């Protein structure tokens, strides 16, 4: 049942991909027809064929006009070296593929933000000024020390209570074991 479901999912995905390709091809045909009409009517001059490929998408960048027409008529696309290079980058097997993810650049961005961002530097300076002000103020230091002492006392009380509970549980377990042994 699972294999059938997986096969159906793969088939549906392939159909969707083919439909998207058909739509893309139809859009390219329409764009080419509009360009041809514009050239015929004189609205736009014919662009130089030498650099026109740079401004078109990767699906349109086909070497000759005959090959482009065959592609538009539905001939199967044969991947070129550029397509295989892109696949190698996506599979992380080629040099430079780590830069496709945001992980390496995110660390660099955080580092530069910490070290070069003027707003971050201003906030860091304000924080250090606040700390200096608190350290120089004896009343504030007294309050901080009192709150830390309270927290430390509470922590130690919780620790003792936890230890006592654990000891009591161990004693109960030992007592049960002793009763079981006596019985």
C-alpha atoms as an extended CHARMM CRD file, in Angstrom:
* protein
*
       183  EXT
         1         1  UNK       CA              0.0000000000        0.0000000000        0.0000000000  PROA      1               0.0000000000
         2         2  UNK       CA              2.8250000000        2.3710000000        0.9000000000  PROA      2               0.0000000000
         3         3  UNK       CA              4.6740000000        1.6360000000       -2.3570000000  PROA      3               0.0000000000
         4         4  UNK       CA              1.5320000000        2.3920000000       -4.3430000000  PROA      4               0.0000000000
         5         5  UNK       CA              1.0300000000        5.6470000000       -2.4570000000  PROA      5               0.0000000000
         6         6  UNK       CA              4.6780000000        6.6460000000       -3.0140000000  PROA      6               0.0000000000
         7         7  UNK       CA              4.3910000000        5.8280000000       -6.7080000000  PROA      7               0.0000000000
         8         8  UNK       CA              1.2100000000        7.9100000000       -6.9690000000  PROA      8               0.0000000000
         9         9  UNK       CA              2.9190000000       10.8040000000       -5.1900000000  PROA      9               0.0000000000
        10        10  UNK       CA              5.9370000000       10.5800000000       -7.5130000000  PROA      10              0.0000000000
        11        11  UNK       CA              3.6270000000       10.4770000000      -10.5350000000  PROA      11              0.0000000000
        12        12  UNK       CA              1.6700000000       13.4820000000       -9.2980000000  PROA      12              0.0000000000
        13        13  UNK       CA              4.8980000000       15.3980000000       -8.6860000000  PROA      13              0.0000000000
        14        14  UNK       CA              6.1520000000       14.5520000000      -12.1690000000  PROA      14              0.0000000000
        15        15  UNK       CA              2.8320000000       15.6400000000      -13.7120000000  PROA      15              0.0000000000
        16        16  UNK       CA              3.0010000000       18.9150000000      -11.8440000000  PROA      16              0.0000000000
        17        17  UNK       CA              6.5760000000       19.5010000000      -13.0190000000  PROA      17              0.0000000000
        18        18  UNK       CA              5.6150000000       18.7180000000      -16.6180000000  PROA      18              0.0000000000
        19        19  UNK       CA              2.6540000000       21.1020000000      -16.4070000000  PROA      19              0.0000000000
        20        20  UNK       CA              4.9330000000       23.8600000000      -15.1220000000  PROA      20              0.0000000000
        21        21  UNK       CA              7.3550000000       23.1890000000      -17.9840000000  PROA      21              0.0000000000
        22        22  UNK       CA              4.4830000000       23.3640000000      -20.4830000000  PROA      22              0.0000000000
        23        23  UNK       CA              3.3830000000       26.6900000000      -19.0220000000  PROA      23              0.0000000000
        24        24  UNK       CA              6.9420000000       28.0120000000      -19.1740000000  PROA      24              0.0000000000
        25        25  UNK       CA              7.3340000000       26.9150000000      -22.7940000000  PROA      25              0.0000000000
        26        26  UNK       CA              4.0060000000       28.5350000000      -23.7080000000  PROA      26              0.0000000000
        27        27  UNK       CA              5.0760000000       31.7740000000      -22.0270000000  PROA      27              0.0000000000
        28        28  UNK       CA              8.3760000000       31.7040000000      -23.9360000000  PROA      28              0.0000000000
        29        29  UNK       CA              6.4930000000       31.1710000000      -27.2090000000  PROA      29              0.0000000000
        30        30  UNK       CA              4.2190000000       34.1060000000      -26.4680000000  PROA      30              0.0000000000
        31        31  UNK       CA              7.1810000000       36.3300000000      -25.5900000000  PROA      31              0.0000000000
        32        32  UNK       CA              8.9770000000       35.3360000000      -28.8040000000  PROA      32              0.0000000000
        33        33  UNK       CA              5.8190000000       36.0130000000      -30.8290000000  PROA      33              0.0000000000
        34        34  UNK       CA              5.4270000000       39.4400000000      -29.2270000000  PROA      34              0.0000000000
        35        35  UNK       CA              9.0720000000       40.2750000000      -29.9210000000  PROA      35              0.0000000000
        36        36  UNK       CA              8.6850000000       39.1720000000      -33.5290000000  PROA      36              0.0000000000
        37        37  UNK       CA              5.5550000000       41.3290000000      -33.8950000000  PROA      37              0.0000000000
        38        38  UNK       CA              7.3580000000       44.2950000000      -32.3530000000  PROA      38              0.0000000000
        39        39  UNK       CA             10.3080000000       43.8350000000      -34.7120000000  PROA      39              0.0000000000
        40        40  UNK       CA              7.9750000000       43.5290000000      -37.7190000000  PROA      40              0.0000000000
        41        41  UNK       CA              6.0190000000       46.6370000000      -36.7940000000  PROA      41              0.0000000000
        42        42  UNK       CA              9.2060000000       48.5950000000      -36.1540000000  PROA      42              0.0000000000
        43        43  UNK       CA              8.4710000000       49.3820000000      -32.5080000000  PROA      43              0.0000000000
        44        44  UNK       CA             11.6560000000       47.6410000000      -31.3880000000  PROA      44              0.0000000000
        45        45  UNK       CA             14.8500000000       47.1850000000      -33.3320000000  PROA      45              0.0000000000
        46        46  UNK       CA             16.2220000000       43.6760000000      -33.6650000000  PROA      46              0.0000000000
        47        47  UNK       CA             18.5810000000       43.0540000000      -30.7770000000  PROA      47              0.0000000000
        48        48  UNK       CA             22.0530000000       41.8060000000      -31.4220000000  PROA      48              0.0000000000
        49        49  UNK       CA             22.0510000000       38.0080000000      -31.2920000000  PROA      49              0.0000000000
        50        50  UNK       CA             25.4790000000       38.1110000000      -29.6790000000  PROA      50              0.0000000000
        51        51  UNK       CA             24.3290000000       39.3420000000      -26.2490000000  PROA      51              0.0000000000
        52        52  UNK       CA             20.6010000000       38.6200000000      -26.2350000000  PROA      52              0.0000000000
        53        53  UNK       CA             21.0960000000       35.2470000000      -24.5200000000  PROA      53              0.0000000000
        54        54  UNK       CA             22.4030000000       37.0030000000      -21.3940000000  PROA      54              0.0000000000
        55        55  UNK       CA             19.0510000000       38.6560000000      -20.7900000000  PROA      55              0.0000000000
        56        56  UNK       CA             16.9050000000       35.5630000000      -21.1710000000  PROA      56              0.0000000000
        57        57  UNK       CA             16.2110000000       32.8270000000      -18.6580000000  PROA      57              0.0000000000
        58        58  UNK       CA             18.1910000000       29.5950000000      -18.5010000000  PROA      58              0.0000000000
        59        59  UNK       CA             15.4810000000       27.6750000000      -20.3720000000  PROA      59              0.0000000000
        60        60  UNK       CA             15.7060000000       30.1180000000      -23.2840000000  PROA      60              0.0000000000
        61        61  UNK       CA             19.4690000000       30.1930000000      -23.5820000000  PROA      61              0.0000000000
        62        62  UNK       CA             19.7630000000       27.6130000000      -26.3430000000  PROA      62              0.0000000000
        63        63  UNK       CA             22.6170000000       27.8300000000      -28.8190000000  PROA      63              0.0000000000
        64        64  UNK       CA             20.8510000000       28.1400000000      -32.1670000000  PROA      64              0.0000000000
        65        65  UNK       CA             17.4500000000       29.2240000000      -33.4220000000  PROA      65              0.0000000000
        66        66  UNK       CA             16.7670000000       25.7330000000      -34.7880000000  PROA      66              0.0000000000
        67        67  UNK       CA             17.5260000000       24.1590000000      -31.4160000000  PROA      67              0.0000000000
        68        68  UNK       CA             15.3260000000       26.7580000000      -29.7110000000  PROA      68              0.0000000000
        69        69  UNK       CA             12.4390000000       25.9490000000      -32.0360000000  PROA      69              0.0000000000
        70        70  UNK       CA             12.8440000000       22.2030000000      -31.4260000000  PROA      70              0.0000000000
        71        71  UNK       CA             12.8400000000       22.8390000000      -27.6870000000  PROA      71              0.0000000000
        72        72  UNK       CA              9.6670000000       24.8630000000      -27.9480000000  PROA      72              0.0000000000
        73        73  UNK       CA              8.0100000000       22.1530000000      -29.9980000000  PROA      73              0.0000000000
        74        74  UNK       CA              8.5270000000       19.6970000000      -27.1540000000  PROA      74              0.0000000000
        75        75  UNK       CA             11.8110000000       17.9790000000      -27.9130000000  PROA      75              0.0000000000
        76        76  UNK       CA             13.3930000000       16.5530000000      -24.7500000000  PROA      76              0.0000000000
        77        77  UNK       CA             15.8860000000       18.8220000000      -23.0270000000  PROA      77              0.0000000000
        78        78  UNK       CA             19.4180000000       17.4490000000      -22.8440000000  PROA      78              0.0000000000
        79        79  UNK       CA             21.2640000000       18.9210000000      -19.8500000000  PROA      79              0.0000000000
        80        80  UNK       CA             24.3440000000       20.9630000000      -20.6120000000  PROA      80              0.0000000000
        81        81  UNK       CA             27.4990000000       21.3830000000      -18.5820000000  PROA      81              0.0000000000
        82        82  UNK       CA             25.9810000000       24.4650000000      -16.9250000000  PROA      82              0.0000000000
        83        83  UNK       CA             23.0110000000       22.4220000000      -15.7140000000  PROA      83              0.0000000000
        84        84  UNK       CA             25.2910000000       19.6890000000      -14.3780000000  PROA      84              0.0000000000
        85        85  UNK       CA             27.4260000000       22.3250000000      -12.6140000000  PROA      85              0.0000000000
        86        86  UNK       CA             24.3000000000       23.7010000000      -10.9650000000  PROA      86              0.0000000000
        87        87  UNK       CA             23.2920000000       20.1910000000       -9.8750000000  PROA      87              0.0000000000
        88        88  UNK       CA             26.7850000000       19.6610000000       -8.4150000000  PROA      88              0.0000000000
        89        89  UNK       CA             26.4310000000       22.8810000000       -6.4290000000  PROA      89              0.0000000000
        90        90  UNK       CA             23.0340000000       21.8150000000       -5.1330000000  PROA      90              0.0000000000
        91        91  UNK       CA             24.3570000000       18.4030000000       -4.0990000000  PROA      91              0.0000000000
        92        92  UNK       CA             27.1700000000       20.0800000000       -2.1150000000  PROA      92              0.0000000000
        93        93  UNK       CA             29.8590000000       18.1890000000       -4.0420000000  PROA      93              0.0000000000
        94        94  UNK       CA             31.3520000000       21.2200000000       -5.7750000000  PROA      94              0.0000000000
        95        95  UNK       CA             33.5750000000       23.9310000000       -4.4160000000  PROA      95              0.0000000000
        96        96  UNK       CA             31.6510000000       26.9760000000       -3.2430000000  PROA      96              0.0000000000
        97        97  UNK       CA             28.4450000000       25.0940000000       -2.5610000000  PROA      97              0.0000000000
        98        98  UNK       CA             28.5000000000       26.0110000000        1.1390000000  PROA      98              0.0000000000
        99        99  UNK       CA             27.7840000000       29.6130000000        0.2000000000  PROA      99              0.0000000000
       100       100  UNK       CA             24.3920000000       28.6020000000       -1.1950000000  PROA      100             0.0000000000
       101       101  UNK       CA             23.1710000000       28.0890000000        2.3560000000  PROA      101             0.0000000000
       102       102  UNK       CA             22.7810000000       30.9240000000        4.7800000000  PROA      102             0.0000000000
       103       103  UNK       CA             24.7390000000       29.1820000000        7.5600000000  PROA      103             0.0000000000
       104       104  UNK       CA             28.2320000000       30.3630000000        6.6650000000  PROA      104             0.0000000000
       105       105  UNK       CA             27.1380000000       33.8730000000        5.7840000000  PROA      105             0.0000000000
       106       106  UNK       CA             24.9220000000       34.1510000000        8.8700000000  PROA      106             0.0000000000
       107       107  UNK       CA             27.9090000000       33.6830000000       11.1690000000  PROA      107             0.0000000000
       108       108  UNK       CA             29.8570000000       36.2860000000        9.2080000000  PROA      108             0.0000000000
       109       109  UNK       CA             26.9190000000       38.6650000000        9.3430000000  PROA      109             0.0000000000
       110       110  UNK       CA             26.6070000000       38.3190000000       13.1180000000  PROA      110             0.0000000000
       111       111  UNK       CA             30.3360000000       38.8850000000       13.5540000000  PROA      111             0.0000000000
       112       112  UNK       CA             30.2850000000       42.0310000000       11.4330000000  PROA      112             0.0000000000
       113       113  UNK       CA             27.1580000000       43.2550000000       13.2250000000  PROA      113             0.0000000000
       114       114  UNK       CA             28.8960000000       42.8430000000       16.5900000000  PROA      114             0.0000000000
       115       115  UNK       CA             32.1230000000       44.4850000000       15.4750000000  PROA      115             0.0000000000
       116       116  UNK       CA             31.1280000000       47.0580000000       12.8560000000  PROA      116             0.0000000000
       117       117  UNK       CA             27.5460000000       48.1390000000       13.5210000000  PROA      117             0.0000000000
       118       118  UNK       CA             27.5130000000       51.6700000000       15.0210000000  PROA      118             0.0000000000
       119       119  UNK       CA             24.1430000000       51.1710000000       16.7450000000  PROA      119             0.0000000000
       120       120  UNK       CA             25.4050000000       47.9990000000       18.3780000000  PROA      120             0.0000000000
       121       121  UNK       CA             28.5400000000       49.8620000000       19.5250000000  PROA      121             0.0000000000
       122       122  UNK       CA             26.3940000000       52.6630000000       20.9820000000  PROA      122             0.0000000000
       123       123  UNK       CA             24.2380000000       50.1960000000       22.9110000000  PROA      123             0.0000000000
       124       124  UNK       CA             27.3320000000       48.3930000000       24.1840000000  PROA      124             0.0000000000
       125       125  UNK       CA             28.7360000000       51.7330000000       25.4000000000  PROA      125             0.0000000000
       126       126  UNK       CA             25.4210000000       52.5810000000       27.1010000000  PROA      126             0.0000000000
       127       127  UNK       CA             25.4120000000       49.1870000000       28.8260000000  PROA      127             0.0000000000
       128       128  UNK       CA             28.9530000000       49.6560000000       30.1170000000  PROA      128             0.0000000000
       129       129  UNK       CA             28.0260000000       53.1640000000       31.3880000000  PROA      129             0.0000000000
       130       130  UNK       CA             25.0470000000       51.6840000000       33.2640000000  PROA      130             0.0000000000
       131       131  UNK       CA             27.2710000000       49.0080000000       34.7750000000  PROA      131             0.0000000000
       132       132  UNK       CA             29.8320000000       51.6120000000       35.8840000000  PROA      132             0.0000000000
       133       133  UNK       CA             27.0590000000       53.7300000000       37.3970000000  PROA      133             0.0000000000
       134       134  UNK       CA             25.7140000000       50.7530000000       39.3530000000  PROA      134             0.0000000000
       135       135  UNK       CA             29.1830000000       49.7390000000       40.5250000000  PROA      135             0.0000000000
       136       136  UNK       CA             29.8670000000       53.2730000000       41.8080000000  PROA      136             0.0000000000
       137       137  UNK       CA             26.4950000000       53.5050000000       43.6010000000  PROA      137             0.0000000000
       138       138  UNK       CA             26.7970000000       51.8120000000       47.0280000000  PROA      138             0.0000000000
       139       139  UNK       CA             23.0080000000       51.5920000000       47.5590000000  PROA      139             0.0000000000
       140       140  UNK       CA             22.4880000000       49.7900000000       44.2680000000  PROA      140             0.0000000000
       141       141  UNK       CA             25.3460000000       47.4060000000       45.0420000000  PROA      141             0.0000000000
       142       142  UNK       CA             23.8560000000       46.6920000000       48.4790000000  PROA      142             0.0000000000
       143       143  UNK       CA             20.4810000000       45.8500000000       46.8860000000  PROA      143             0.0000000000
       144       144  UNK       CA             22.1470000000       43.5880000000       44.3190000000  PROA      144             0.0000000000
       145       145  UNK       CA             24.1810000000       41.7900000000       46.9830000000  PROA      145             0.0000000000
       146       146  UNK       CA             21.0610000000       41.3300000000       49.1360000000  PROA      146             0.0000000000
       147       147  UNK       CA             19.0620000000       39.8800000000       46.2300000000  PROA      147             0.0000000000
       148       148  UNK       CA             21.9480000000       37.5340000000       45.3480000000  PROA      148             0.0000000000
       149       149  UNK       CA             22.1840000000       36.4040000000       48.9830000000  PROA      149             0.0000000000
       150       150  UNK       CA             18.4120000000       35.7320000000       48.9920000000  PROA      150             0.0000000000
       151       151  UNK       CA             18.6620000000       33.7400000000       45.7760000000  PROA      151             0.0000000000
       152       152  UNK       CA             21.5940000000       31.7570000000       47.1740000000  PROA      152             0.0000000000
       153       153  UNK       CA             19.6620000000       30.9680000000       50.3700000000  PROA      153             0.0000000000
       154       154  UNK       CA             16.6130000000       29.8510000000       48.3690000000  PROA      154             0.0000000000
       155       155  UNK       CA             18.8100000000       27.6860000000       46.1560000000  PROA      155             0.0000000000
       156       156  UNK       CA             20.4610000000       26.0300000000       49.1350000000  PROA      156             0.0000000000
       157       157  UNK       CA             17.0710000000       25.4290000000       50.7890000000  PROA      157             0.0000000000
       158       158  UNK       CA             15.7240000000       23.7960000000       47.6200000000  PROA      158             0.0000000000
       159       159  UNK       CA             18.8820000000       21.7120000000       47.3840000000  PROA      159             0.0000000000
       160       160  UNK       CA             18.5410000000       20.5510000000       51.0230000000  PROA      160             0.0000000000
       161       161  UNK       CA             14.8290000000       19.7900000000       50.5520000000  PROA      161             0.0000000000
       162       162  UNK       CA             15.5800000000       17.7770000000       47.4300000000  PROA      162             0.0000000000
       163       163  UNK       CA             18.3360000000       15.8720000000       49.2360000000  PROA      163             0.0000000000
       164       164  UNK       CA             16.0450000000       15.1650000000       52.2230000000  PROA      164             0.0000000000
       165       165  UNK       CA             13.2680000000       13.9350000000       49.9160000000  PROA      165             0.0000000000
       166       166  UNK       CA             15.6950000000       11.6740000000       48.1200000000  PROA      166             0.0000000000
       167       167  UNK       CA             16.9820000000       10.3270000000       51.4390000000  PROA      167             0.0000000000
       168       168  UNK       CA             13.4250000000        9.7150000000       52.6760000000  PROA      168             0.0000000000
       169       169  UNK       CA             12.5290000000        7.8890000000       49.4640000000  PROA      169             0.0000000000
       170       170  UNK       CA             15.6250000000        5.7650000000       49.8230000000  PROA      170             0.0000000000
       171       171  UNK       CA             14.7100000000        4.9670000000       53.4570000000  PROA      171             0.0000000000
       172       172  UNK       CA             11.1590000000        3.9880000000       52.4340000000  PROA      172             0.0000000000
       173       173  UNK       CA             12.5420000000        1.7810000000       49.6840000000  PROA      173             0.0000000000
       174       174  UNK       CA             15.0010000000        0.1970000000       52.1190000000  PROA      174             0.0000000000
       175       175  UNK       CA             12.1930000000       -0.3860000000       54.6690000000  PROA      175             0.0000000000
       176       176  UNK       CA             10.0060000000       -2.0530000000       51.9970000000  PROA      176             0.0000000000
       177       177  UNK       CA             12.9020000000       -4.2580000000       50.9810000000  PROA      177             0.0000000000
       178       178  UNK       CA             13.5260000000       -5.2120000000       54.6360000000  PROA      178             0.0000000000
       179       179  UNK       CA              9.8090000000       -6.0450000000       55.1790000000  PROA      179             0.0000000000
       180       180  UNK       CA              9.7630000000       -8.1240000000       52.0140000000  PROA      180             0.0000000000
       181       181  UNK       CA             12.8690000000       -9.9770000000       53.1370000000  PROA      181             0.0000000000
       182       182  UNK       CA             11.4100000000      -10.6460000000       56.6280000000  PROA      182             0.0000000000
       183       183  UNK       CA              8.1000000000      -11.8790000000       55.2410000000  PROA      183             0.0000000000
